[in-house]
Structures are given as structure tokens and as C-alpha cells.
Amino acid sequence: MGGIVDCTLAVVVKELETAAPLIPPRPTIPKLQAVAAECKACHLWKNATQTVFGEGKSTSPVMFIGEQPGDKEDLSGHPFVGPAGVLLDEALLEAGIDRTKVYVTNVVKHFKWEPRGKRRIHKKPNGAEIAACRPWLEAEIAVVKPRAIVCLGSTAAQSVISPKFRVSVQRAPFVESSLAPLVTATVHPSSILRAPTGQARREEMQRFIADLKTIWKAISA
């Protein structure tokens, strides 16, 4: 009997290591946002200002998924409002995509960072942190039911598509997935900001815009 009890307790503890028990019945985006605000499924909440949940219409045909909120997002509570978000907005405009028609979110909902002087520098989330937040992302996808999911950057692509996916060599192809009719990946806008020269940034921006145009054409077909 003792062995059975111990096993049951172990399963419960494991479940509490993710946000799964927090997902409300018959979820909506507002419900998910409200409950996620108190999420403590992993330790990242301790050093974050707040949960940064996804935003957009629940009828959006496309969902963009990034890695995690950055410094600006952590302070504001809104996704993609920092430098990378500004660049994404510019690219969407150039690609002819209405920003109000997309849903934006991240694989991880709390800002993971390390101090560097007075600055807070982004630190890549690990597998356990991504797994803890996975139920929130799955719930968002289930509510929005996007026609297309676009992963921005390697962390999102490897979490959503495959651990072996490499954006550097597989950007913009559509892959089979149970999550949405169309699933693909391209670079994260932050990678463009890290390009070594102004010319390199302009070239990478044009490639990014071309990816978005290709993706939007497929979505609109």
C-alpha cells in the first residue's frame, strides 16, 4: 500500500511542475490571461515583474510564437513591445499583414534574465521551464485555432515543431503538425537587431519580410 501511495504522490508533484492544473475549464483568452497572472509553475516568476501572456483576437488566422518576453515586455506586461517587437511591426507592415489580425505570444511567459551592470540581459529558458509553460501555449492554440502558426526563432521552433528543427537551414517551409493546418518558422526579429553591420541588418530584414510575405500568401490562399 505504501508503494502505491508514494507513486501517486510522485505523479501529483510532477503535475504541479507545469501549469496544467491551472488551465480553467472552457478557457477564453481573457480567462487564461487572468489565471496566468498568478502562475508559479516554475521558478521564473520570482525574478520577473509579471506574467506576459499572449495578445490578439481569439479569431486571428495566424499566431506568432516567440521565445520569451524581454525587458520591455516584462515591465509593460505586453508581448512584443520592445525593440524586436517594433521591428516585427515594421516587417508586418512591409509584408502587407495587418498587425491587428495576428495573435502574438511566447513559449515562456516570464522574463528570464541575468544582471549585467544595471541592465537585465536575456537568458535562454531551459527545457524544464519551457515544459512548465507548455500548457499555457497549448491552451492559447486551442482557443484561437489559428490557420497558421509561425515560430519566431530556434527556441520556439524546437518547442513547437521538433527539437531537431534548425531555423538557420529550414526557415519558412511548412511542416505537418496537429497544432494547425499551416505551421512554419523563421528567424526571431531580435536576431536581425544583432546583425553586425547596418547593411547586414537591412539584408536580414528583407529576408524576414520575404518570409512573412510567403507565409501570408499561403495563409490567404
Backbone as a chain_set.jsonl record, in Angstrom:
{"seq": "MGGIVDCTLAVVVKELETAAPLIPPRPTIPKLQAVAAECKACHLWKNATQTVFGEGKSTSPVMFIGEQPGDKEDLSGHPFVGPAGVLLDEALLEAGIDRTKVYVTNVVKHFKWEPRGKRRIHKKPNGAEIAACRPWLEAEIAVVKPRAIVCLGSTAAQSVISPKFRVSVQRAPFVESSLAPLVTATVHPSSILRAPTGQARREEMQRFIADLKTIWKAISA", "coords": {"N": [[0.826, -1.206, 0.0], [1.943, 1.197, 0.802], [3.755, 1.68, -1.256], [2.078, 2.231, -3.407], [0.831, 4.611, -2.582], [3.052, 6.314, -2.457], [3.774, 6.397, -5.134], [1.534, 7.646, -6.281], [1.676, 10.175, -5.082], [4.021, 11.058, -6.211], [3.255, 11.383, -8.873], [1.404, 13.475, -8.642], [3.063, 15.568, -7.714], [4.701, 15.842, -9.934], [2.833, 16.745, -11.838], [2.244, 19.258, -10.805], [4.451, 20.639, -11.469], [4.1, 21.83, -13.837], [2.011, 24.138, -15.681], [-0.381, 22.937, -16.094], [-2.487, 22.136, -14.169], [-3.632, 24.596, -13.731], [-5.079, 25.522, -15.863], [-8.129, 26.84, -16.817], [-11.549, 25.541, -16.92], [-13.341, 25.423, -20.015], [-11.789, 27.515, -21.39], [-11.028, 30.942, -22.226], [-9.315, 33.572, -23.944], [-9.165, 35.951, -22.266], [-9.758, 34.718, -19.758], [-7.607, 32.938, -19.491], [-5.462, 34.737, -19.471], [-5.975, 36.057, -17.054], [-5.754, 34.019, -15.087], [-3.156, 33.101, -15.575], [-1.679, 35.212, -14.693], [-1.085, 34.751, -12.074], [0.609, 32.626, -12.129], [2.855, 30.182, -10.943], [4.242, 28.011, -11.775], [6.835, 27.38, -12.466], [10.121, 28.466, -11.424], [10.653, 30.958, -12.536], [8.968, 33.138, -12.158], [9.747, 34.405, -9.87], [11.796, 36.267, -10.303], [10.745, 37.894, -12.179], [8.834, 40.721, -13.295], [6.158, 40.456, -13.917], [3.67, 38.198, -15.295], [3.735, 37.725, -18.773], [1.44, 37.442, -20.992], [0.011, 36.044, -24.046], [-1.375, 38.073, -26.723], [-4.077, 39.358, -28.696], [-6.692, 38.964, -31.168], [-9.125, 36.425, -30.579], [-9.927, 35.234, -32.824], [-7.936, 35.329, -34.64], [-6.204, 34.597, -37.661], [-3.591, 33.825, -37.754], [-0.904, 32.884, -35.658], [1.838, 34.149, -34.008], [4.725, 32.939, -32.512], [7.086, 33.521, -30.12], [10.165, 33.319, -28.193], [10.421, 34.217, -25.391], [9.266, 36.84, -23.148], [10.91, 40.05, -23.221], [12.953, 42.59, -21.623], [11.501, 45.064, -21.869], [8.954, 44.075, -22.344], [8.481, 42.655, -19.999], [8.282, 44.707, -18.144], [6.102, 46.172, -19.093], [4.068, 44.331, -19.414], [3.07, 43.4, -21.776], [3.306, 41.517, -24.835], [5.969, 41.583, -27.283], [6.686, 44.395, -27.477], [9.039, 45.659, -27.223], [12.3, 46.487, -28.663], [12.581, 44.344, -30.569], [9.915, 43.79, -31.027], [9.043, 46.173, -32.176], [10.447, 46.056, -34.559], [9.262, 43.764, -35.627], [6.663, 44.727, -36.044], [7.19, 46.618, -38.048], [8.09, 44.941, -40.087], [5.808, 43.36, -40.545], [4.085, 45.322, -41.527], [5.425, 46.048, -43.89], [5.173, 43.659, -45.203], [2.55, 43.602, -45.751], [0.714, 42.752, -43.866], [-1.861, 42.929, -41.593], [-1.426, 44.1, -38.446], [-3.289, 43.987, -36.405], [-4.644, 41.706, -36.906], [-3.267, 39.502, -36.114], [-2.138, 37.109, -33.684], [-0.025, 37.292, -30.957], [2.478, 35.697, -29.052], [4.466, 33.935, -26.563], [6.687, 31.155, -26.008], [7.549, 30.852, -23.391], [6.32, 32.513, -20.543], [7.366, 34.25, -18.644], [9.979, 36.588, -17.995], [13.243, 35.616, -18.363], [16.317, 36.327, -17.031], [19.659, 37.697, -16.585], [21.794, 39.651, -14.498], [23.714, 42.399, -15.747], [25.747, 44.664, -15.013], [23.816, 47.493, -14.717], [21.879, 46.544, -16.299], [19.376, 44.214, -17.47], [19.868, 41.191, -18.822], [18.769, 39.077, -21.38], [18.278, 35.603, -20.903], [18.48, 32.348, -22.094], [15.677, 30.201, -21.862], [15.409, 27.026, -20.167], [14.808, 23.46, -20.771], [13.039, 22.443, -18.782], [11.741, 24.744, -17.893], [10.451, 25.57, -20.196], [8.771, 23.38, -20.58], [7.161, 23.595, -18.307], [5.65, 25.815, -18.926], [4.315, 25.071, -21.167], [1.536, 24.134, -21.157], [0.085, 26.562, -21.133], [0.602, 27.653, -23.673], [-0.46, 25.634, -25.295], [-3.123, 25.867, -24.57], [-3.716, 28.433, -25.516], [-3.451, 28.023, -28.276], [-5.508, 26.187, -28.649], [-7.757, 27.753, -28.082], [-7.606, 29.971, -29.875], [-7.314, 28.703, -32.334], [-5.669, 28.968, -34.749], [-5.19, 29.41, -38.283], [-2.651, 29.331, -39.168], [0.549, 28.829, -37.692], [3.354, 30.587, -36.766], [6.563, 30.185, -35.934], [8.947, 32.051, -34.226], [12.24, 32.141, -34.319], [14.751, 29.833, -32.942], [14.23, 28.601, -30.388], [11.414, 28.664, -30.1], [10.691, 27.265, -32.445], [11.886, 24.758, -32.025], [10.517, 23.942, -29.801], [7.844, 23.862, -30.613], [7.757, 22.639, -33.185], [9.91, 20.65, -33.672], [12.541, 19.179, -31.743], [14.845, 18.983, -33.196], [14.732, 20.843, -35.15], [16.083, 23.367, -37.223], [16.292, 26.662, -37.614], [18.074, 28.17, -39.074], [18.643, 26.704, -41.35], [16.237, 25.737, -42.205], [14.257, 27.635, -42.603], [11.037, 29.041, -43.078], [9.696, 26.847, -44.493], [6.67, 24.912, -44.727], [5.423, 22.634, -42.32], [4.132, 19.409, -41.377], [1.701, 19.231, -38.842], [-0.193, 18.693, -35.872], [-1.133, 20.867, -34.626], [-1.965, 23.071, -36.14], [-3.297, 23.886, -39.416], [-1.316, 25.025, -41.036], [2.031, 25.257, -40.338], [5.04, 26.811, -39.542], [8.373, 28.279, -39.536], [10.527, 31.05, -38.866], [13.187, 33.456, -38.559], [13.803, 35.017, -35.354], [12.895, 38.377, -34.68], [14.754, 39.66, -33.035], [17.195, 38.581, -33.724], [17.852, 39.868, -36.036], [18.366, 42.417, -35.135], [20.747, 41.917, -33.901], [22.575, 41.672, -35.915], [25.803, 42.259, -37.379], [26.433, 44.628, -38.836], [25.051, 47.66, -40.317], [24.315, 47.249, -42.975], [24.095, 44.471, -43.03], [21.967, 44.136, -41.278], [19.913, 45.357, -42.75], [19.759, 43.625, -44.941], [19.052, 41.216, -43.691], [16.602, 41.963, -42.687], [15.113, 42.294, -45.016], [15.048, 39.667, -45.903], [13.546, 38.543, -43.875], [11.101, 39.905, -44.174], [10.434, 38.916, -46.693], [10.024, 36.232, -46.044], [7.734, 36.503, -44.407], [5.896, 37.479, -46.281], [5.673, 35.276, -47.996], [4.595, 33.405, -46.242], [2.17, 34.654, -45.513], [0.876, 34.746, -47.956], [0.358, 32.047, -48.377], [-1.367, 31.581, -46.252], [-3.504, 33.155, -46.94], [-4.47, 31.979, -49.191]], "CA": [[0.0, 0.0, 0.0], [2.815, 2.374, 0.883], [4.337, 1.94, -2.563], [1.059, 2.856, -4.255], [0.679, 5.995, -2.123], [4.235, 7.063, -2.86], [3.708, 6.584, -6.578], [0.505, 8.648, -6.532], [2.212, 11.474, -4.684], [5.034, 11.446, -7.197], [2.545, 11.856, -10.062], [0.847, 14.782, -8.303], [4.163, 16.529, -7.68], [5.128, 16.079, -11.31], [1.823, 17.568, -12.492], [2.321, 20.622, -10.302], [5.634, 21.28, -12.026], [3.67, 22.52, -15.049], [0.82, 24.967, -15.487], [-1.564, 22.157, -16.485], [-3.616, 22.214, -13.236], [-4.151, 25.959, -13.653], [-5.901, 25.841, -17.033], [-9.542, 26.833, -16.411], [-12.484, 24.877, -17.831], [-13.885, 26.307, -21.061], [-10.943, 28.715, -21.379], [-11.024, 32.011, -23.219], [-8.057, 34.303, -23.77], [-9.213, 36.742, -21.026], [-9.664, 33.824, -18.605], [-6.237, 32.435, -19.419], [-4.622, 35.857, -19.059], [-6.216, 36.339, -15.639], [-5.199, 32.94, -14.264], [-1.707, 33.054, -15.787], [-1.057, 36.308, -13.946], [-0.647, 34.222, -10.779], [1.309, 31.36, -12.371], [4.126, 29.916, -10.268], [4.55, 26.633, -12.138], [8.298, 27.242, -12.4], [10.727, 29.497, -10.568], [10.945, 32.204, -13.245], [8.122, 34.234, -11.674], [10.381, 35.057, -8.729], [12.633, 37.397, -10.734], [10.035, 38.64, -13.214], [7.893, 41.728, -12.811], [4.795, 39.951, -14.1], [3.442, 37.294, -16.415], [3.448, 38.398, -20.041], [0.664, 36.473, -21.756], [-0.224, 36.392, -25.433], [-2.41, 39.065, -27.005], [-4.618, 39.389, -30.047], [-8.067, 38.485, -31.266], [-9.259, 34.972, -30.5], [-10.255, 34.769, -34.176], [-6.793, 35.618, -35.508], [-5.856, 33.467, -38.53], [-2.184, 33.456, -37.606], [-0.308, 33.07, -34.34], [3.297, 34.236, -33.978], [5.218, 32.462, -31.227], [8.486, 33.79, -29.859], [10.786, 32.554, -27.109], [10.023, 34.702, -24.075], [9.259, 38.308, -23.101], [12.168, 40.703, -22.897], [12.924, 43.585, -20.548], [10.387, 45.993, -22.084], [7.713, 43.324, -22.189], [8.341, 42.34, -18.582], [7.866, 45.919, -17.436], [4.802, 46.64, -19.584], [3.068, 43.275, -19.336], [2.559, 43.12, -23.118], [4.317, 40.874, -25.684], [6.492, 42.215, -28.499], [6.616, 45.862, -27.455], [10.406, 46.146, -27.154], [12.944, 46.691, -29.967], [12.242, 43.267, -31.505], [8.508, 43.961, -31.362], [8.951, 47.297, -33.117], [10.925, 45.551, -35.844], [8.22, 42.869, -36.132], [5.579, 45.581, -36.552], [7.648, 47.2, -39.315], [8.136, 43.87, -41.083], [4.424, 43.015, -40.872], [3.571, 46.41, -42.357], [6.06, 45.912, -45.202], [4.681, 42.425, -45.828], [1.134, 43.764, -46.032], [-0.051, 41.998, -42.877], [-2.499, 43.795, -40.6], [-0.974, 43.71, -37.097], [-4.446, 43.724, -35.542], [-5.211, 40.413, -37.269], [-2.397, 38.41, -35.68], [-2.033, 36.858, -32.248], [1.397, 37.143, -30.634], [2.712, 35.113, -27.738], [5.79, 33.347, -26.385], [6.751, 29.812, -25.431], [7.677, 31.072, -21.945], [5.572, 33.73, -20.233], [8.098, 35.121, -17.72], [11.288, 37.041, -18.471], [14.409, 35.015, -17.712], [17.411, 37.257, -17.267], [20.789, 37.761, -15.663], [22.258, 41.043, -14.403], [24.991, 42.822, -16.344], [25.751, 46.051, -14.58], [22.456, 47.909, -14.381], [20.982, 46.003, -17.315], [18.886, 42.841, -17.344], [20.16, 40.563, -20.103], [18.026, 37.861, -21.702], [18.919, 34.306, -20.727], [17.65, 31.352, -22.759], [14.99, 29.278, -20.957], [15.791, 25.62, -20.335], [13.734, 22.537, -21.104], [12.063, 22.335, -17.697], [10.966, 25.989, -17.874], [9.591, 25.524, -21.38], [7.748, 22.36, -20.316], [6.246, 24.123, -17.293], [4.781, 26.813, -19.557], [3.692, 24.479, -22.356], [0.064, 24.12, -21.124], [-0.469, 27.876, -21.499], [0.682, 27.762, -25.131], [-1.432, 24.698, -25.867], [-4.458, 26.435, -24.343], [-3.858, 29.554, -26.45], [-3.675, 27.455, -29.612], [-6.839, 25.569, -28.642], [-8.772, 28.812, -28.094], [-7.511, 30.784, -31.096], [-7.435, 27.821, -33.503], [-5.144, 29.693, -35.909], [-4.949, 28.672, -39.531], [-1.2, 29.179, -39.283], [1.431, 29.139, -36.569], [4.687, 30.981, -37.221], [7.527, 30.202, -34.838], [9.998, 33.048, -34.416], [13.482, 31.749, -33.657], [15.016, 28.416, -32.702], [13.58, 28.069, -29.19], [10.006, 28.431, -30.422], [10.592, 26.212, -33.458], [12.243, 23.466, -31.436], [9.475, 23.597, -28.844], [6.567, 23.625, -31.286], [7.871, 21.771, -34.36], [10.761, 19.494, -33.392], [13.795, 19.545, -31.075], [15.939, 18.964, -34.178], [14.496, 21.868, -36.166], [17.102, 24.412, -37.284], [15.775, 27.791, -38.386], [19.126, 28.662, -39.967], [18.65, 25.944, -42.608], [14.882, 25.273, -42.523], [13.324, 28.736, -42.409], [9.874, 29.297, -43.934], [8.917, 25.766, -45.097], [5.556, 24.458, -43.896], [5.605, 21.263, -41.853], [2.913, 18.785, -40.89], [1.536, 19.351, -37.404], [-1.574, 18.596, -35.401], [-1.462, 22.119, -33.954], [-2.626, 23.995, -37.067], [-3.135, 23.448, -40.803], [-0.038, 25.521, -41.556], [2.999, 25.539, -39.271], [6.342, 27.108, -40.113], [9.268, 29.043, -38.657], [11.519, 31.955, -39.437], [14.055, 33.991, -37.512], [13.23, 35.962, -34.393], [13.349, 39.735, -35.019], [15.923, 40.052, -32.237], [18.42, 38.152, -34.42], [18.152, 40.918, -37.015], [18.965, 43.512, -34.372], [22.11, 41.535, -33.518], [23.444, 41.615, -37.095], [26.997, 43.051, -37.065], [26.524, 45.916, -39.532], [23.796, 48.203, -40.807], [23.996, 46.565, -44.231], [23.654, 43.111, -42.693], [20.628, 44.25, -40.702], [18.973, 45.635, -43.834], [19.613, 42.402, -45.726], [18.292, 40.243, -42.893], [15.236, 42.472, -42.602], [14.461, 41.987, -46.285], [14.789, 38.213, -45.908], [12.458, 38.328, -42.922], [9.884, 40.394, -44.828], [10.123, 37.954, -47.759], [9.44, 35.064, -45.371], [6.374, 36.854, -43.982], [5.062, 37.567, -47.48], [5.431, 33.905, -48.447], [3.702, 32.786, -45.264], [0.854, 35.282, -45.592], [0.273, 34.328, -49.228], [-0.168, 30.692, -48.162], [-2.5, 31.679, -45.325], [-4.612, 33.827, -47.625], [-4.883, 31.2, -50.373]], "C": [[0.86, 1.255, 0.0], [3.401, 2.737, -0.454], [3.361, 2.641, -3.477], [0.873, 4.323, -3.889], [1.842, 6.846, -2.585], [4.202, 7.381, -4.344], [2.698, 7.666, -6.936], [0.996, 10.041, -6.204], [3.221, 11.973, -5.698], [4.383, 11.999, -8.447], [1.984, 13.245, -9.816], [1.922, 15.854, -8.323], [4.607, 16.867, -9.089], [4.145, 16.986, -12.037], [1.919, 19.03, -12.065], [3.563, 21.358, -10.79], [5.335, 21.938, -13.37], [2.421, 23.328, -14.724], [-0.469, 24.212, -15.763], [-2.73, 22.26, -15.491], [-4.276, 23.591, -13.174], [-5.088, 26.316, -14.803], [-7.383, 25.753, -16.65], [-10.408, 26.036, -17.385], [-13.07, 25.897, -18.81], [-13.087, 27.62, -21.135], [-11.243, 29.681, -22.516], [-9.698, 32.73, -23.019], [-8.093, 35.185, -22.522], [-9.108, 35.876, -19.769], [-8.236, 33.334, -18.405], [-5.286, 33.536, -18.946], [-4.746, 36.109, -17.561], [-5.584, 35.281, -14.741], [-3.674, 32.893, -14.374], [-0.981, 34.147, -15.019], [-0.517, 35.844, -12.599], [0.169, 32.943, -10.923], [2.658, 31.298, -11.652], [4.566, 28.48, -10.55], [6.042, 26.356, -12.202], [8.841, 28.45, -11.638], [10.89, 30.862, -11.231], [10.118, 33.391, -12.748], [8.818, 35.047, -10.579], [11.176, 36.301, -9.13], [11.983, 38.228, -11.837], [9.089, 39.654, -12.583], [6.469, 41.197, -12.849], [4.77, 38.918, -15.222], [3.146, 38.128, -17.656], [2.754, 37.376, -20.94], [0.505, 36.943, -23.192], [-1.36, 37.382, -25.591], [-2.824, 39.014, -28.463], [-6.034, 38.873, -30.036], [-8.106, 36.958, -31.217], [-9.656, 34.371, -31.848], [-9.097, 35.007, -35.154], [-6.435, 34.4, -36.364], [-4.423, 32.991, -38.362], [-1.69, 33.783, -36.204], [1.219, 33.08, -34.481], [3.77, 33.86, -32.576], [6.712, 32.727, -31.107], [8.995, 32.966, -28.694], [10.255, 32.945, -25.739], [9.954, 36.224, -24.107], [10.648, 38.841, -22.77], [11.974, 41.736, -21.799], [11.719, 44.52, -20.681], [9.046, 45.305, -21.856], [7.439, 43.011, -20.724], [7.822, 43.542, -17.799], [6.463, 46.365, -17.833], [3.695, 45.608, -19.421], [2.479, 42.893, -20.678], [3.652, 42.5, -23.987], [4.717, 41.714, -26.889], [6.277, 43.722, -28.542], [8.011, 46.49, -27.359], [10.979, 46.335, -28.547], [12.604, 45.615, -30.991], [10.789, 43.369, -31.94], [8.291, 45.089, -32.351], [9.37, 46.845, -34.507], [9.893, 44.597, -36.454], [7.071, 43.67, -36.725], [5.948, 46.167, -37.922], [7.635, 46.15, -40.424], [6.729, 43.453, -41.504], [3.82, 44.056, -41.803], [4.113, 46.287, -43.779], [5.53, 44.693, -45.953], [3.193, 42.497, -46.145], [0.231, 42.989, -45.091], [-0.572, 42.956, -41.816], [-2.15, 43.296, -39.2], [-2.144, 43.36, -36.181], [-5.073, 42.363, -35.829], [-4.33, 39.235, -36.849], [-2.42, 38.3, -34.156], [-0.556, 36.612, -31.968], [1.558, 36.607, -29.213], [4.135, 34.566, -27.672], [5.676, 31.957, -25.778], [6.777, 29.895, -23.907], [7.083, 32.436, -21.613], [6.244, 34.648, -19.207], [9.49, 35.418, -18.286], [12.401, 36.379, -17.658], [15.62, 35.867, -18.05], [18.543, 37.075, -16.258], [21.31, 39.186, -15.643], [23.592, 41.258, -15.114], [25.093, 44.318, -16.108], [24.356, 46.424, -14.135], [21.417, 47.331, -15.342], [20.551, 44.587, -16.97], [19.014, 42.19, -18.719], [19.413, 39.246, -20.236], [18.872, 36.614, -21.5], [17.982, 33.242, -21.274], [16.983, 30.417, -21.757], [15.416, 27.834, -21.218], [14.566, 24.746, -20.581], [12.653, 22.443, -20.048], [11.165, 23.565, -17.653], [9.991, 26.044, -19.05], [8.452, 24.54, -21.158], [6.715, 22.86, -19.306], [5.227, 25.066, -17.915], [3.978, 26.253, -20.734], [2.159, 24.472, -22.298], [-0.581, 25.455, -21.482], [-0.496, 28.022, -23.019], [-0.342, 26.849, -25.798], [-2.858, 25.233, -25.708], [-4.717, 27.604, -25.294], [-4.183, 29.042, -27.849], [-5.082, 26.864, -29.715], [-7.946, 26.61, -28.719], [-8.775, 29.562, -29.427], [-7.778, 29.947, -32.349], [-6.91, 28.52, -34.764], [-5.017, 28.802, -37.137], [-3.458, 28.405, -39.687], [-0.504, 29.545, -37.987], [2.801, 29.443, -37.147], [5.6, 31.075, -36.009], [8.638, 31.189, -35.175], [11.228, 32.628, -33.623], [13.542, 30.272, -33.292], [14.278, 27.851, -31.497], [12.12, 27.753, -29.458], [9.863, 27.275, -31.406], [10.88, 24.835, -32.872], [11.218, 23.013, -30.414], [8.19, 23.178, -29.537], [6.672, 22.586, -32.402], [8.651, 20.495, -34.055], [12.036, 19.955, -32.708], [14.979, 19.63, -32.054], [15.8, 20.053, -35.237], [15.562, 22.96, -36.078], [16.628, 25.536, -38.201], [16.803, 28.274, -39.407], [19.139, 27.938, -41.317], [17.252, 25.521, -43.048], [13.85, 26.395, -42.438], [12.276, 28.807, -43.509], [9.218, 28.106, -44.634], [7.758, 25.39, -44.173], [5.77, 22.99, -43.545], [4.268, 20.715, -41.363], [2.855, 18.878, -39.367], [0.061, 19.235, -37.054], [-2.043, 19.916, -34.785], [-2.234, 23.095, -34.83], [-2.437, 23.475, -38.483], [-1.792, 23.848, -41.407], [0.87, 25.867, -40.377], [4.37, 25.733, -39.91], [7.181, 27.905, -39.123], [10.156, 29.961, -39.478], [12.335, 32.511, -38.269], [13.259, 34.848, -36.534], [13.741, 37.357, -34.747], [14.579, 40.173, -34.237], [17.225, 39.654, -32.917], [18.83, 39.18, -35.465], [18.841, 42.095, -36.325], [20.415, 43.203, -33.991], [23.061, 41.432, -34.705], [24.585, 42.615, -36.924], [27.097, 44.43, -37.709], [25.137, 46.379, -39.975], [23.351, 47.522, -42.086], [23.462, 45.169, -43.971], [22.245, 43.131, -42.106], [19.585, 44.506, -41.779], [18.705, 44.385, -44.671], [18.776, 41.362, -44.981], [16.829, 40.664, -42.754], [14.471, 42.136, -43.881], [14.159, 40.498, -46.403], [13.604, 37.88, -45.002], [11.121, 38.748, -43.532], [9.457, 39.425, -45.934], [9.5, 36.688, -47.175], [7.988, 35.334, -45.004], [5.425, 36.949, -45.174], [4.69, 36.177, -47.988], [4.419, 33.212, -47.546], [2.285, 33.345, -45.396], [0.131, 34.899, -46.891], [-0.344, 32.946, -49.083], [-1.399, 30.714, -47.269], [-3.736, 32.218, -46.042], [-5.152, 33.05, -48.807], [-6.223, 30.514, -50.16]], "O": [[0.568, 2.234, -0.687], [3.545, 3.914, -0.785], [3.74, 3.534, -4.234], [0.768, 5.18, -4.766], [1.65, 7.969, -3.051], [4.553, 8.483, -4.765], [2.965, 8.508, -7.792], [0.76, 10.983, -6.961], [3.271, 13.163, -6.008], [4.875, 12.965, -9.031], [2.076, 14.11, -10.688], [1.718, 16.93, -8.885], [4.859, 18.029, -9.41], [4.553, 17.889, -12.767], [1.7, 19.934, -12.872], [3.713, 22.557, -10.555], [6.222, 22.54, -13.976], [1.852, 23.215, -13.638], [-1.551, 24.793, -15.672], [-3.867, 22.455, -15.921], [-5.367, 23.729, -12.62], [-5.813, 27.307, -14.725], [-7.841, 24.701, -16.205], [-10.04, 25.872, -18.549], [-13.266, 27.066, -18.477], [-13.648, 28.702, -20.963], [-11.653, 29.287, -23.607], [-9.026, 32.509, -22.012], [-7.122, 35.175, -21.764], [-8.437, 36.263, -18.812], [-7.724, 33.32, -17.286], [-4.409, 33.291, -18.118], [-3.749, 36.346, -16.879], [-4.946, 35.615, -13.742], [-2.983, 32.67, -13.38], [0.208, 34.016, -14.727], [0.393, 36.458, -12.043], [0.397, 32.245, -9.935], [3.478, 32.213, -11.736], [5.17, 27.819, -9.706], [6.47, 25.217, -12.013], [8.085, 29.345, -11.258], [11.231, 31.832, -10.555], [10.536, 34.538, -12.907], [8.519, 36.225, -10.385], [11.222, 37.277, -8.381], [12.596, 39.155, -12.366], [8.607, 39.458, -11.467], [5.673, 41.446, -11.943], [5.723, 38.786, -15.991], [2.404, 39.108, -17.598], [3.409, 36.546, -21.57], [0.82, 38.087, -23.523], [-2.207, 37.518, -24.708], [-2.034, 38.673, -29.344], [-6.524, 38.399, -29.01], [-7.222, 36.289, -31.751], [-9.715, 33.151, -31.998], [-9.277, 34.894, -36.366], [-6.37, 33.285, -35.847], [-4.078, 31.885, -38.777], [-2.02, 34.827, -35.64], [1.81, 32.137, -35.006], [3.28, 34.393, -31.58], [7.506, 32.22, -31.899], [8.335, 32.024, -28.256], [9.707, 32.114, -25.014], [10.526, 36.843, -25.005], [11.452, 38.168, -22.125], [10.943, 41.749, -21.125], [10.997, 44.742, -19.709], [8.13, 45.871, -21.259], [6.299, 43.093, -20.267], [7.008, 43.389, -16.889], [5.717, 46.88, -17.0], [2.522, 45.963, -19.303], [1.5, 42.148, -20.737], [4.81, 42.908, -23.895], [3.907, 42.459, -27.441], [5.751, 44.257, -29.517], [8.147, 47.713, -27.409], [10.229, 46.343, -29.523], [12.363, 45.928, -32.157], [10.46, 43.07, -33.088], [7.461, 44.985, -33.255], [8.741, 47.197, -35.504], [9.673, 44.618, -37.665], [6.56, 43.328, -37.792], [5.123, 46.205, -38.835], [7.224, 46.426, -41.551], [6.481, 43.217, -42.687], [3.123, 43.711, -42.758], [3.366, 46.405, -44.75], [5.45, 44.693, -47.181], [2.634, 41.572, -46.734], [-0.881, 42.61, -45.458], [0.197, 43.704, -41.213], [-2.537, 42.192, -38.816], [-2.005, 42.529, -35.284], [-5.939, 41.912, -35.08], [-4.622, 38.092, -37.197], [-2.685, 39.27, -33.446], [0.09, 35.821, -32.656], [0.853, 37.025, -28.295], [4.912, 34.719, -28.615], [4.689, 31.631, -25.118], [6.117, 29.115, -23.219], [7.322, 33.408, -22.329], [5.726, 35.73, -18.931], [10.088, 34.586, -18.968], [12.494, 36.551, -16.443], [15.914, 36.102, -19.222], [18.402, 36.403, -15.237], [21.274, 39.867, -16.668], [24.476, 40.403, -15.08], [24.596, 45.127, -16.892], [23.772, 45.76, -13.279], [20.223, 47.598, -15.211], [21.257, 43.856, -16.276], [18.343, 42.595, -19.668], [19.422, 38.411, -19.331], [20.042, 36.577, -21.881], [16.797, 33.24, -20.942], [17.662, 29.886, -20.879], [15.743, 27.467, -22.346], [13.434, 25.23, -20.597], [11.47, 22.37, -20.379], [9.965, 23.45, -17.407], [8.857, 26.504, -18.915], [7.304, 24.823, -21.502], [5.525, 22.575, -19.443], [4.075, 25.113, -17.484], [3.062, 26.908, -21.232], [1.525, 24.779, -23.307], [-1.664, 25.486, -22.064], [-1.496, 28.461, -23.586], [-1.009, 27.247, -26.752], [-3.693, 25.071, -26.597], [-5.823, 27.743, -25.817], [-5.075, 29.56, -28.521], [-5.759, 27.019, -30.731], [-8.971, 26.373, -29.358], [-9.829, 29.759, -30.031], [-8.391, 30.423, -33.305], [-7.643, 28.645, -35.745], [-4.769, 27.601, -37.034], [-3.049, 27.394, -40.258], [-0.923, 30.46, -37.278], [3.347, 28.658, -37.922], [5.425, 31.947, -35.157], [9.196, 31.164, -36.271], [11.254, 32.746, -32.398], [12.539, 29.56, -33.324], [13.752, 26.74, -31.565], [11.639, 26.684, -29.081], [9.012, 26.405, -31.224], [10.195, 23.863, -33.189], [11.066, 21.813, -30.184], [7.522, 22.241, -29.098], [5.785, 21.747, -32.555], [8.117, 19.392, -34.168], [12.568, 21.012, -33.048], [15.987, 20.275, -31.764], [16.649, 20.175, -36.12], [15.901, 23.42, -34.988], [16.572, 25.372, -39.42], [16.434, 28.738, -40.487], [19.596, 28.496, -42.315], [17.09, 24.999, -44.151], [12.671, 26.119, -42.219], [12.573, 28.656, -44.694], [8.232, 28.323, -45.337], [7.867, 25.541, -42.956], [6.24, 22.205, -44.368], [3.38, 21.477, -40.981], [3.851, 18.631, -38.687], [-0.813, 19.622, -37.829], [-3.221, 20.064, -34.459], [-3.061, 23.859, -34.333], [-1.513, 22.702, -38.735], [-1.206, 23.101, -42.19], [0.51, 26.678, -39.523], [4.806, 24.916, -40.722], [6.745, 28.173, -38.003], [10.485, 29.678, -40.63], [12.178, 32.075, -37.129], [12.178, 35.339, -36.857], [14.916, 37.506, -35.083], [15.367, 40.979, -34.732], [18.251, 40.306, -32.72], [20.017, 39.346, -35.747], [19.776, 42.688, -36.864], [21.214, 44.115, -33.783], [24.24, 41.133, -34.52], [24.374, 43.702, -36.386], [27.776, 45.309, -37.18], [24.183, 45.601, -40.006], [22.166, 47.245, -42.274], [22.502, 44.731, -44.604], [21.429, 42.256, -42.397], [18.493, 43.939, -41.734], [17.568, 44.12, -45.061], [17.907, 40.713, -45.563], [15.932, 39.822, -42.71], [13.308, 41.737, -43.824], [13.122, 40.115, -46.946], [12.77, 37.038, -45.335], [10.128, 38.029, -43.419], [8.269, 39.146, -46.096], [8.558, 36.135, -47.744], [7.113, 34.505, -45.254], [4.268, 36.538, -45.077], [3.544, 35.928, -48.363], [3.511, 32.526, -48.015], [1.314, 32.589, -45.391], [-1.09, 34.748, -46.905], [-1.433, 32.69, -49.596], [-2.354, 29.969, -47.491], [-4.86, 31.792, -45.781], [-6.183, 33.418, -49.372], [-6.711, 29.823, -51.053]]}, "num_chains": 1, "name": "protein.A"}
